[in-house]
C-alpha cells in the first residue's frame, strides 16, 4: 500500500519513496538503527493505514553456513532487546506473518539469491555480542544477530498486521572475532 497522508508526528527526517511494481503500489522508508526508533516509525505507518510491512535490514552471521552476502528470512526472533517488552510479556515468543515469509521466499527464489530461513537473535547492544552467546546461539541453530526484528515482530503482533523481515548478512562473528564487510563491493551490489 502506498501511504498518502503526512506523518502524524512530523517524522519527516526519514527518506520516503513511493513506488509501483507489477501493478502494486507501495512505500519504501529508510529507517534509523535500533528497535525504539524503528518501532516508532512502524507505529506511524500502521496509524497511517499500513496492513502489510516488509522490513529489510542488515545482520551479522553467527552460523558457519551463513555467509556475508547471504539473506536470512527470520522465522522467529529471540527477544534480547528492550522495546518488545513494552508490547508483550516476557514469556511470549514473536514470529513474522506466514504470508510475508512466503512472499520473501518466493522473491529470493525468483531472483536466485542465497537465503536461509530460521531464527535470529535481536539485541540492543551493538559490539556487545559475547563469545559465549555467539557460541550458544549458533549451536542451537540461530543464524544471525541484529537490533530490530524481535521488536517489530512484537509490534506487528499487538497491532495485528502482516509483517516479515529479510536481512542481508553484512558481517560475521562466526570465528569469534568480528569481520565487517559493510562496504565491500560484492555486498553493496546486493
LINWO-V62398 format. One line per field, one symbol per residue. ss: DSSP state (a for helix, b for strand, c for the rest). phi: phi as a letter, one per 40 degrees, with the letter a starting at -180 (. if undefined). psi: psi as a letter, one per 40 degrees, with the letter a starting at -180 (. if undefined). A space follows every 10 residues. Layout:
ss = ???
phi = ???
psi = ???
//
This chain:
ss = cccccccccc cccccbbbbb bccbbbbbbc ccccaaaaaa aaaaaaaccc cbbbbbbbbb bccccccccc bbbbbbbbbb ccaaaacccc cccbcccaaa aaaaaaaaaa acccbbbbbb bbbccccccc aaaaaaaaac cccbbbccaa aaaaaaaaac cbbbbbbbbb bbccccccbb ccccaaaacc
phi = .ccbccdcbf ccccdbbcaa afgbcabbbc bccgddcccc cddccccchc bbbbcbabab cbbccbbdgc bbbcbabccb bcccccbbcd cccbbccccc dccccccccc cfbcabbicb bbbcbcgbcc dccdcdcccc hccababbcc ccccdccccf bcaabbbccb abbdcgbcbc bdbcdccccc
psi = ihhdiiidff feehhhhhih hfehhihhhh iiiidddddd dddddddeeh dhhhhhaiih hehdehihei ihhheihhgf idddeediid ehihiihddd dddddddddd efihiihaii hhiegiefhi ddddddddde eidiiaeddd ddddddddef ihhiihihhe iiedeeihgi fdehdddde.
//
